[in-house]
Amino acid sequence: MGFISVLKGIFARLIFSIHCVITIWRVTDVYTEPIFYVMLAPILFLVVELIVTLKYTENGEWKWFCPSVFLYLISVIPGQWLLQMDLLHKREKHRDDNGWEECTTESSSIFNETGLDAIQGVTIPLALSDDNWTLALEQFMLCLLIVGRWLLPKGSLTRDQLSQLLLVYIGMAADILEFSMESLKEPNIMCNLTMMIIILSMWTVALTQFCLVLTSVSAAKTRNFQGKRSRLICGGCCANEIWSLWITLLMQDCPFLAMRLYLIINFDILNQMMLFFTCKNLLMIALQIYRMGIVCCENEVAPAPASAYPEDTETGLPGYDNVSTSSQAKLVLVKSTENEDKNR
């Protein structure tokens, strides 16, 4: 592994750490409790993880699992949960102060623009409302997951597989962001603690996909032209691509579809965005099942065995159906030489 790859790996972990520090910094400001800085502990292990990864892996990355992304997520996701809970409590207080039975879209206008308190004289010259702080930190988290995966060493991935993985990550990140943003801003949901916990739990499970390196990447296929005979292969159901499709279905598409249908049926939430993304989830599930069927039962060309060229019963020479002209000449010469040796 080259020196440039090592620098890129260090830089990826550095931007993970910076974003995590800002997120926990914001949580500490909101709750005014320094104890929340304890959530930075997983980031401290990034240094140990970097040393272990560089020492015990050949390509600078593990094959199936990305520990650096895992450490980043288990540090930043609790911060996002706490910020969402703070928004919930402020909406409930505003609802109770006005004597409302339910929260309304006006609840989003109660948040004042605030910045980050200075720490040891260090501050960030940025002022956002409480809900915009939470949204901005989530958006940057998803962007950094994609950029960080791009910067981290490829490991056993080829350049083609890495490009596929990054494109899949972009689609996953967009769907995850829309799911949390659109669902939690609905008036029937924004003050419902139970629904918020369920939605954030699905959001958390979907984010763990970014820890899996080879998900959504199909293995390189090789072609074999040694023979014409083919056979139906149904043992490909355990290929990497099948596992990746199952993981996406179980961790993202199916839960998101179930929740959106539940919101439509139970809470009567009907709008253009909800209907569009519900139809999108249905199409994605149908296409993924279709893709799994193709991969499981695709025709693969089997290598031709040694008996693919049986001897002609009359001449004693190999059959020529699958042999080129130059190969025929060589086989005839070899066979003639063997016959002459026997006669001698």
Secondary structure, 3 states (H helix, E strand, C coil): CCHHHHHHHHHHHHHHHHHHHHHHHHHHHHHCCHHHHHHHHHHHHHHHHHHHHHHHCCCCCCCCECHHHHHHHHHHHHHHHHHHHHHHHHHHHHHHHHCCCCCCHHHHHHCCEECCCCECCECCCCCEEHHHHHHHHHHHHHHHHHHHHHHCCCCCCCHHHHHHHHHHHHHHHHHHHHHHHHHHCCCCCCCCHHHHHHHHHHHHHHHHHHHECCCCCCCCCCCCCCCCCEEECCHHHHCHHHHHHHHHHHHHHHHHHHHHHHHHHHCCCCCHHHHHHHHHHHHHHHHHHHHHHHHHCCEEECCCCHHHCCECCCCCCECCCCCCHHHHHHHHHHHHHHHHHHHC
